[in-house]
Amino acid sequence: MPQAFANDVLIGQGAQPEEVFILSLKKLETQTIFIPDSDAELVETDLLIIGGGPSGLTAGIYAVRSGLRAAVVEREALGGQVATTPIVENYPGFTSVGGKTLVDIMVSHALQYVQIFQGEAVMDLQVGKPITVVTTRRKFLTKSVLLATGATHLHLNVPGESRLSGRGVSYCSTCDGPLFKGKKVVMVGGGNSAVTEALHLFHMGVDVTLIHRRDKLRAQDFLAKQLSDNNIAVLWDTEIKEIRGKERVEEILIVNNKTNESSTFETNGVFIAIGYTPAVELAQKLGVEVTADGYIKHDGKHRTNIPGVYSAGDVEGGYKQIVTASGQGAEAAMTIFEDLINPYWLN
């Protein structure tokens, strides 16, 4: 297979479109997708989608196929958390696919319909007729905005966590739990999510121990009761100080925060469910209401409290799965199409 190197760096192999090769040469790293650039200072759309994850990309496809003029703005890497997921095994149509590969497929599909503006941060939004959105590179005038800004996992921020992420450290039992059937793992957290995911792992056949830094769970009582009913061990008043392993997770260093006693605990995996940080800064700037948990508040059709402003994906809370985010993006796009034809706020 032909290979191309620049400054001893592999930038391409096999047949490639010319624009992808030039982009790889420019960035001195292998590129798989070419996104056409635009020097337009003003872009007018029916729908501006803020966020280029599965939800935003799907919304773009559905919007344009409905006849709307749409654009996607993403300040960072397209695909959101999916792009950094080593392997995805629960997305229909793919028994096993790399996260970055799945993102490339989604982006390639979306580019057939919607214009994508990557690397542009939204600096200002003003509700009006039209809605004005200013990014670091241009101004958008749009009839509607879809906030698909996502949410990020809270991290323990301990040594070994980032290095072993995807190699035993996980933030999603639904995604990675089946890989640990018959193995020993710990679940970190004390809320509803942590207990629910611990039970989920248990029913998959995983030997799971819950680790909580306090002496009482924050989870609802009926969930906590299921832990004892299923004989799931809990390490109370315990914190992880280090995650260890050469190639994969092998053990953790834990400390009892009441006695200050340290010990090691052998485990094949560390699942972390200590919460999320939804990206709602832009929503709050617009005056969009959020829930008590900090997610965007919306109705059953993804409408927020501000006419013309919608939400979809992980920023709404919920299950935070690729397939559900994609579905929410599709739903939101169809709602927006209907609302632009027949504005509900005028009825």
C-alpha positions as CSV (number, residue, x, y, z in Angstrom):
1,M,0.0,0.0,0.0
2,P,1.5,3.4,-0.9
3,Q,2.4,5.6,2.0
4,A,3.2,9.3,2.2
5,F,5.5,10.8,4.8
6,A,6.3,14.5,5.7
7,N,9.2,15.2,8.0
8,D,9.3,11.5,8.8
9,V,5.6,11.6,9.9
10,L,3.1,9.3,8.2
11,I,0.4,11.6,6.8
12,G,-1.4,9.2,4.5
13,Q,-1.6,5.8,3.0
14,G,-3.6,4.3,0.1
15,A,-5.7,6.3,-2.3
16,Q,-7.0,9.6,-0.9
17,P,-8.9,12.5,-2.3
18,E,-6.6,15.4,-3.2
19,E,-8.1,17.8,-0.7
20,V,-7.7,15.3,2.2
21,F,-4.0,14.7,1.3
22,I,-3.4,18.5,1.2
23,L,-5.0,18.9,4.6
24,S,-2.9,16.0,6.0
25,L,0.2,17.7,4.6
26,K,-0.8,21.0,6.0
27,K,-1.4,19.7,9.5
28,L,1.4,17.0,9.4
29,E,-1.0,14.3,10.6
30,T,-3.3,11.9,9.0
31,Q,-6.7,13.4,8.1
32,T,-9.7,11.4,7.0
33,I,-12.4,14.1,6.4
34,F,-12.1,17.3,4.4
35,I,-14.5,20.0,5.5
36,P,-14.7,22.9,3.0
37,D,-13.8,26.2,4.5
38,S,-15.9,29.4,4.0
39,D,-14.8,33.0,4.1
40,A,-18.3,34.3,4.3
41,E,-18.7,37.0,6.9
42,L,-22.5,36.6,7.1
43,V,-24.5,33.4,6.8
44,E,-28.3,33.3,6.8
45,T,-30.0,30.1,7.8
46,D,-33.4,28.8,8.9
47,L,-31.6,26.7,11.6
48,L,-28.3,27.1,13.2
49,I,-27.1,24.0,15.1
50,I,-24.6,24.7,17.9
51,G,-22.7,21.4,18.5
52,G,-21.2,18.9,16.2
53,G,-21.8,15.6,18.1
54,P,-24.2,12.9,17.0
55,S,-27.3,14.9,17.9
56,G,-26.2,18.0,16.0
57,L,-25.0,16.1,12.9
58,T,-28.2,14.1,12.8
59,A,-30.3,17.3,13.2
60,G,-28.4,18.8,10.3
61,I,-29.3,15.9,8.0
62,Y,-32.9,15.9,8.9
63,A,-33.3,19.7,8.7
64,V,-31.9,20.0,5.2
65,R,-33.8,17.0,4.0
66,S,-36.9,18.7,5.2
67,G,-36.1,21.7,3.1
68,L,-34.5,24.0,5.7
69,R,-31.3,25.9,5.2
70,A,-29.1,24.7,8.1
71,A,-25.6,25.0,9.4
72,V,-23.6,23.3,12.2
73,V,-21.1,25.2,14.3
74,E,-18.6,23.3,16.5
75,R,-15.8,24.9,18.4
76,E,-13.9,21.7,19.0
77,A,-13.6,18.2,17.5
78,L,-16.6,16.9,15.7
79,G,-18.3,13.9,17.3
80,G,-18.0,15.0,20.9
81,Q,-17.2,12.2,23.3
82,V,-17.7,9.6,20.6
83,A,-14.5,10.7,18.9
84,T,-12.4,9.7,21.9
85,T,-14.2,6.4,22.6
86,P,-11.9,3.5,21.6
87,I,-14.6,1.0,20.6
88,V,-18.4,1.4,20.1
89,E,-20.3,-1.9,20.2
90,N,-23.9,-0.8,20.8
91,Y,-24.6,1.4,17.8
92,P,-27.0,-0.3,15.3
93,G,-25.4,-1.5,12.1
94,F,-21.9,-1.9,13.6
95,T,-21.0,-4.9,15.8
96,S,-17.7,-3.1,16.7
97,V,-16.4,0.2,15.4
98,G,-13.8,2.7,16.5
99,G,-15.3,5.9,17.9
100,K,-13.3,8.1,15.5
101,T,-14.3,5.9,12.6
102,L,-18.0,6.2,13.5
103,V,-17.6,10.0,13.7
104,D,-16.0,10.1,10.3
105,I,-18.9,8.2,8.9
106,M,-21.4,10.5,10.5
107,V,-19.5,13.6,9.4
108,S,-19.2,12.4,5.8
109,H,-22.9,11.7,5.7
110,A,-23.8,15.1,7.2
111,L,-21.6,16.9,4.7
112,Q,-23.8,15.6,1.9
113,Y,-26.5,17.9,3.3
114,V,-25.4,20.5,5.8
115,Q,-22.5,23.0,5.9
116,I,-20.3,22.5,8.9
117,F,-18.2,25.3,10.5
118,Q,-15.6,23.6,12.7
119,G,-13.3,25.4,15.0
120,E,-15.6,28.3,15.6
121,A,-16.7,29.3,19.1
122,V,-19.9,31.1,19.7
123,M,-19.2,34.5,21.2
124,D,-22.6,36.1,21.4
125,L,-26.3,35.3,20.9
126,Q,-29.2,37.7,20.7
127,V,-32.8,36.6,20.5
128,G,-34.8,38.5,17.9
129,K,-36.2,38.3,14.4
130,P,-33.9,36.9,13.2
131,I,-31.7,35.5,16.0
132,T,-28.2,36.8,15.7
133,V,-25.3,34.5,16.5
134,V,-21.7,35.7,16.4
135,T,-18.8,33.3,16.3
136,T,-15.0,33.8,16.3
137,R,-15.1,34.0,12.5
138,R,-18.5,35.3,11.3
139,K,-22.1,36.3,12.0
140,F,-25.2,34.1,11.5
141,L,-28.7,35.3,11.1
142,T,-31.1,32.5,11.7
143,K,-34.8,31.8,12.4
144,S,-34.1,29.2,15.0
145,V,-31.2,27.7,17.1
146,L,-30.7,24.2,18.3
147,L,-28.5,23.8,21.3
148,A,-26.7,20.4,21.0
149,T,-23.8,21.4,23.1
150,G,-23.5,18.1,25.0
151,A,-22.2,17.3,28.5
152,T,-18.9,16.1,29.8
153,H,-18.2,13.5,32.5
154,L,-16.8,14.6,35.8
155,H,-13.4,13.0,36.5
156,L,-11.7,11.8,39.6
157,N,-8.5,13.7,38.5
158,V,-6.2,11.0,40.0
159,P,-3.0,9.6,38.6
160,G,-3.7,6.9,36.0
161,E,-7.2,7.9,35.1
162,S,-6.6,9.6,31.8
163,R,-3.7,7.2,30.8
164,L,-5.9,4.1,31.3
165,S,-9.1,5.6,30.0
166,G,-10.5,3.1,27.5
167,R,-8.2,0.5,29.0
168,G,-10.2,-0.3,32.1
169,V,-11.3,3.1,33.0
170,S,-14.8,3.8,31.8
171,Y,-17.7,6.3,32.3
172,C,-20.4,4.2,30.7
173,S,-21.5,0.8,31.9
174,T,-24.0,0.4,29.1
175,C,-21.2,0.9,26.6
176,D,-18.4,-1.1,28.2
177,G,-20.0,-3.3,30.8
178,P,-20.2,-6.4,28.5
179,L,-16.5,-6.4,28.2
180,F,-16.1,-7.2,31.9
181,K,-18.5,-10.1,32.2
182,G,-17.0,-12.5,34.7
183,K,-14.4,-9.9,35.8
184,K,-14.0,-7.7,38.8
185,V,-14.7,-4.0,38.7
186,V,-15.4,-1.0,40.9
187,M,-18.1,1.6,40.5
188,V,-17.3,5.0,41.9
189,G,-20.2,7.2,43.1
190,G,-23.1,7.4,45.4
191,G,-26.0,8.8,43.5
192,N,-28.8,7.3,41.4
193,S,-26.5,7.0,38.3
194,A,-23.8,5.1,40.1
195,V,-26.1,2.7,41.9
196,T,-28.1,2.1,38.7
197,E,-25.0,1.4,36.8
198,A,-23.6,-0.9,39.5
199,L,-26.9,-2.9,39.3
200,H,-26.6,-2.9,35.5
201,L,-23.1,-4.4,35.7
202,F,-24.2,-6.9,38.3
203,H,-27.0,-8.2,36.1
204,M,-24.5,-8.5,33.2
205,G,-22.5,-11.0,35.2
206,V,-19.8,-8.5,36.4
207,D,-18.4,-8.7,39.9
208,V,-18.9,-5.1,41.0
209,T,-18.0,-3.3,44.2
210,L,-19.4,0.2,44.8
211,I,-17.0,2.8,46.2
212,H,-18.4,5.9,47.9
213,R,-16.6,8.7,49.7
214,R,-19.4,9.1,52.3
215,D,-21.1,6.9,54.8
216,K,-24.5,7.2,53.2
217,L,-25.7,7.0,49.6
218,R,-27.4,9.9,47.8
219,A,-29.3,7.5,45.7
220,Q,-33.0,6.8,46.3
221,D,-33.8,4.3,49.0
222,F,-35.3,1.7,46.6
223,L,-32.1,1.7,44.6
224,A,-29.9,1.4,47.7
225,K,-32.0,-1.6,48.9
226,Q,-31.3,-3.4,45.7
227,L,-27.6,-3.2,46.4
228,S,-28.1,-5.1,49.6
229,D,-30.7,-7.5,48.1
230,N,-28.1,-8.5,45.5
231,N,-25.2,-8.6,47.9
232,I,-23.2,-5.9,46.1
233,A,-20.4,-4.9,48.3
234,V,-19.9,-1.2,49.2
235,L,-16.7,0.4,50.4
236,W,-17.9,3.4,52.6
237,D,-15.9,6.5,53.3
238,T,-13.4,5.5,50.6
239,E,-11.7,7.5,47.9
240,I,-9.5,6.4,45.0
241,K,-6.1,8.1,45.0
242,E,-4.5,6.3,42.1
243,I,-5.4,3.9,39.3
244,R,-2.6,1.5,38.5
245,G,-1.7,-0.8,35.6
246,K,0.8,-1.2,32.8
247,E,-1.3,-1.7,29.7
248,R,-4.7,-2.0,31.5
249,V,-6.2,-1.4,34.9
250,E,-4.8,-3.8,37.5
251,E,-5.4,-2.3,40.8
252,I,-6.3,1.0,42.6
253,L,-4.9,2.7,45.6
254,I,-7.7,3.6,48.0
255,V,-7.9,5.5,51.3
256,N,-10.5,5.5,54.1
257,N,-11.1,9.2,54.7
258,K,-12.2,8.6,58.3
259,T,-9.1,6.5,59.4
260,N,-6.6,7.7,56.7
261,E,-5.7,4.1,56.2
262,S,-4.5,3.3,52.7
263,S,-4.6,0.0,50.8
264,T,-4.6,-1.5,47.3
265,F,-7.6,-3.2,45.7
266,E,-7.2,-5.5,42.7
267,T,-9.7,-4.8,39.9
268,N,-10.0,-5.2,36.2
269,G,-12.0,-2.0,35.7
270,V,-12.9,1.3,37.2
271,F,-16.3,2.7,36.3
272,I,-16.8,6.3,37.3
273,A,-20.3,7.8,37.7
274,I,-19.9,11.0,39.8
275,G,-21.9,13.3,37.6
276,Y,-21.8,15.4,34.4
277,T,-21.2,19.0,33.5
278,P,-23.8,20.0,30.9
279,A,-22.6,22.7,28.5
280,V,-25.3,25.2,29.3
281,E,-23.3,28.5,29.3
282,L,-24.9,29.7,26.0
283,A,-28.3,28.5,27.0
284,Q,-28.1,30.6,30.2
285,K,-26.8,33.5,28.3
286,L,-30.0,33.4,26.3
287,G,-32.2,33.0,29.4
288,V,-33.1,29.4,28.7
289,E,-34.3,27.6,31.8
290,V,-32.4,24.7,33.3
291,T,-33.4,21.9,35.6
292,A,-32.3,21.4,39.2
293,D,-29.5,19.1,37.8
294,G,-28.3,21.8,35.5
295,Y,-29.6,20.4,32.2
296,I,-31.6,22.4,29.6
297,K,-35.3,22.3,30.5
298,H,-37.5,21.4,27.5
299,D,-40.8,20.0,26.6
300,G,-41.6,16.7,24.8
301,K,-40.7,18.3,21.4
302,H,-37.3,19.7,22.5
303,R,-38.6,23.3,22.8
304,T,-37.1,25.5,25.5
305,N,-38.9,28.3,27.2
306,I,-37.7,30.7,24.5
307,P,-39.5,30.5,21.2
308,G,-37.2,29.6,18.4
309,V,-34.6,28.0,20.7
310,Y,-34.4,24.2,21.0
311,S,-32.2,21.6,22.6
312,A,-31.2,18.0,21.9
313,G,-28.7,15.4,23.0
314,D,-26.7,15.1,26.3
315,V,-27.3,18.7,27.2
316,E,-30.9,17.6,28.0
317,G,-29.8,14.9,30.4
318,G,-31.2,11.4,30.0
319,Y,-29.4,8.3,29.0
320,K,-26.5,9.9,27.2
321,Q,-26.1,7.3,24.5
322,I,-25.0,7.8,20.9
323,V,-28.2,6.4,19.5
324,T,-30.5,8.4,21.8
325,A,-28.6,11.6,21.1
326,S,-29.0,11.0,17.3
327,G,-32.7,10.3,17.8
328,Q,-33.2,13.5,19.8
329,G,-31.4,15.4,17.0
330,A,-33.8,14.0,14.5
331,E,-36.9,14.8,16.7
332,A,-35.7,18.3,17.3
333,A,-35.1,19.0,13.6
334,M,-38.6,17.7,12.7
335,T,-40.2,19.9,15.4
336,I,-38.3,22.9,14.1
337,F,-39.5,22.3,10.6
338,E,-43.1,22.1,11.8
339,D,-42.7,25.2,14.0
340,L,-41.2,27.3,11.3
341,I,-44.2,26.5,9.1
342,N,-46.7,27.0,11.9
343,P,-45.1,28.9,14.9
344,Y,-46.7,27.5,18.0
345,W,-46.0,30.7,19.9
346,L,-48.4,32.6,17.7
347,N,-51.3,30.3,18.5
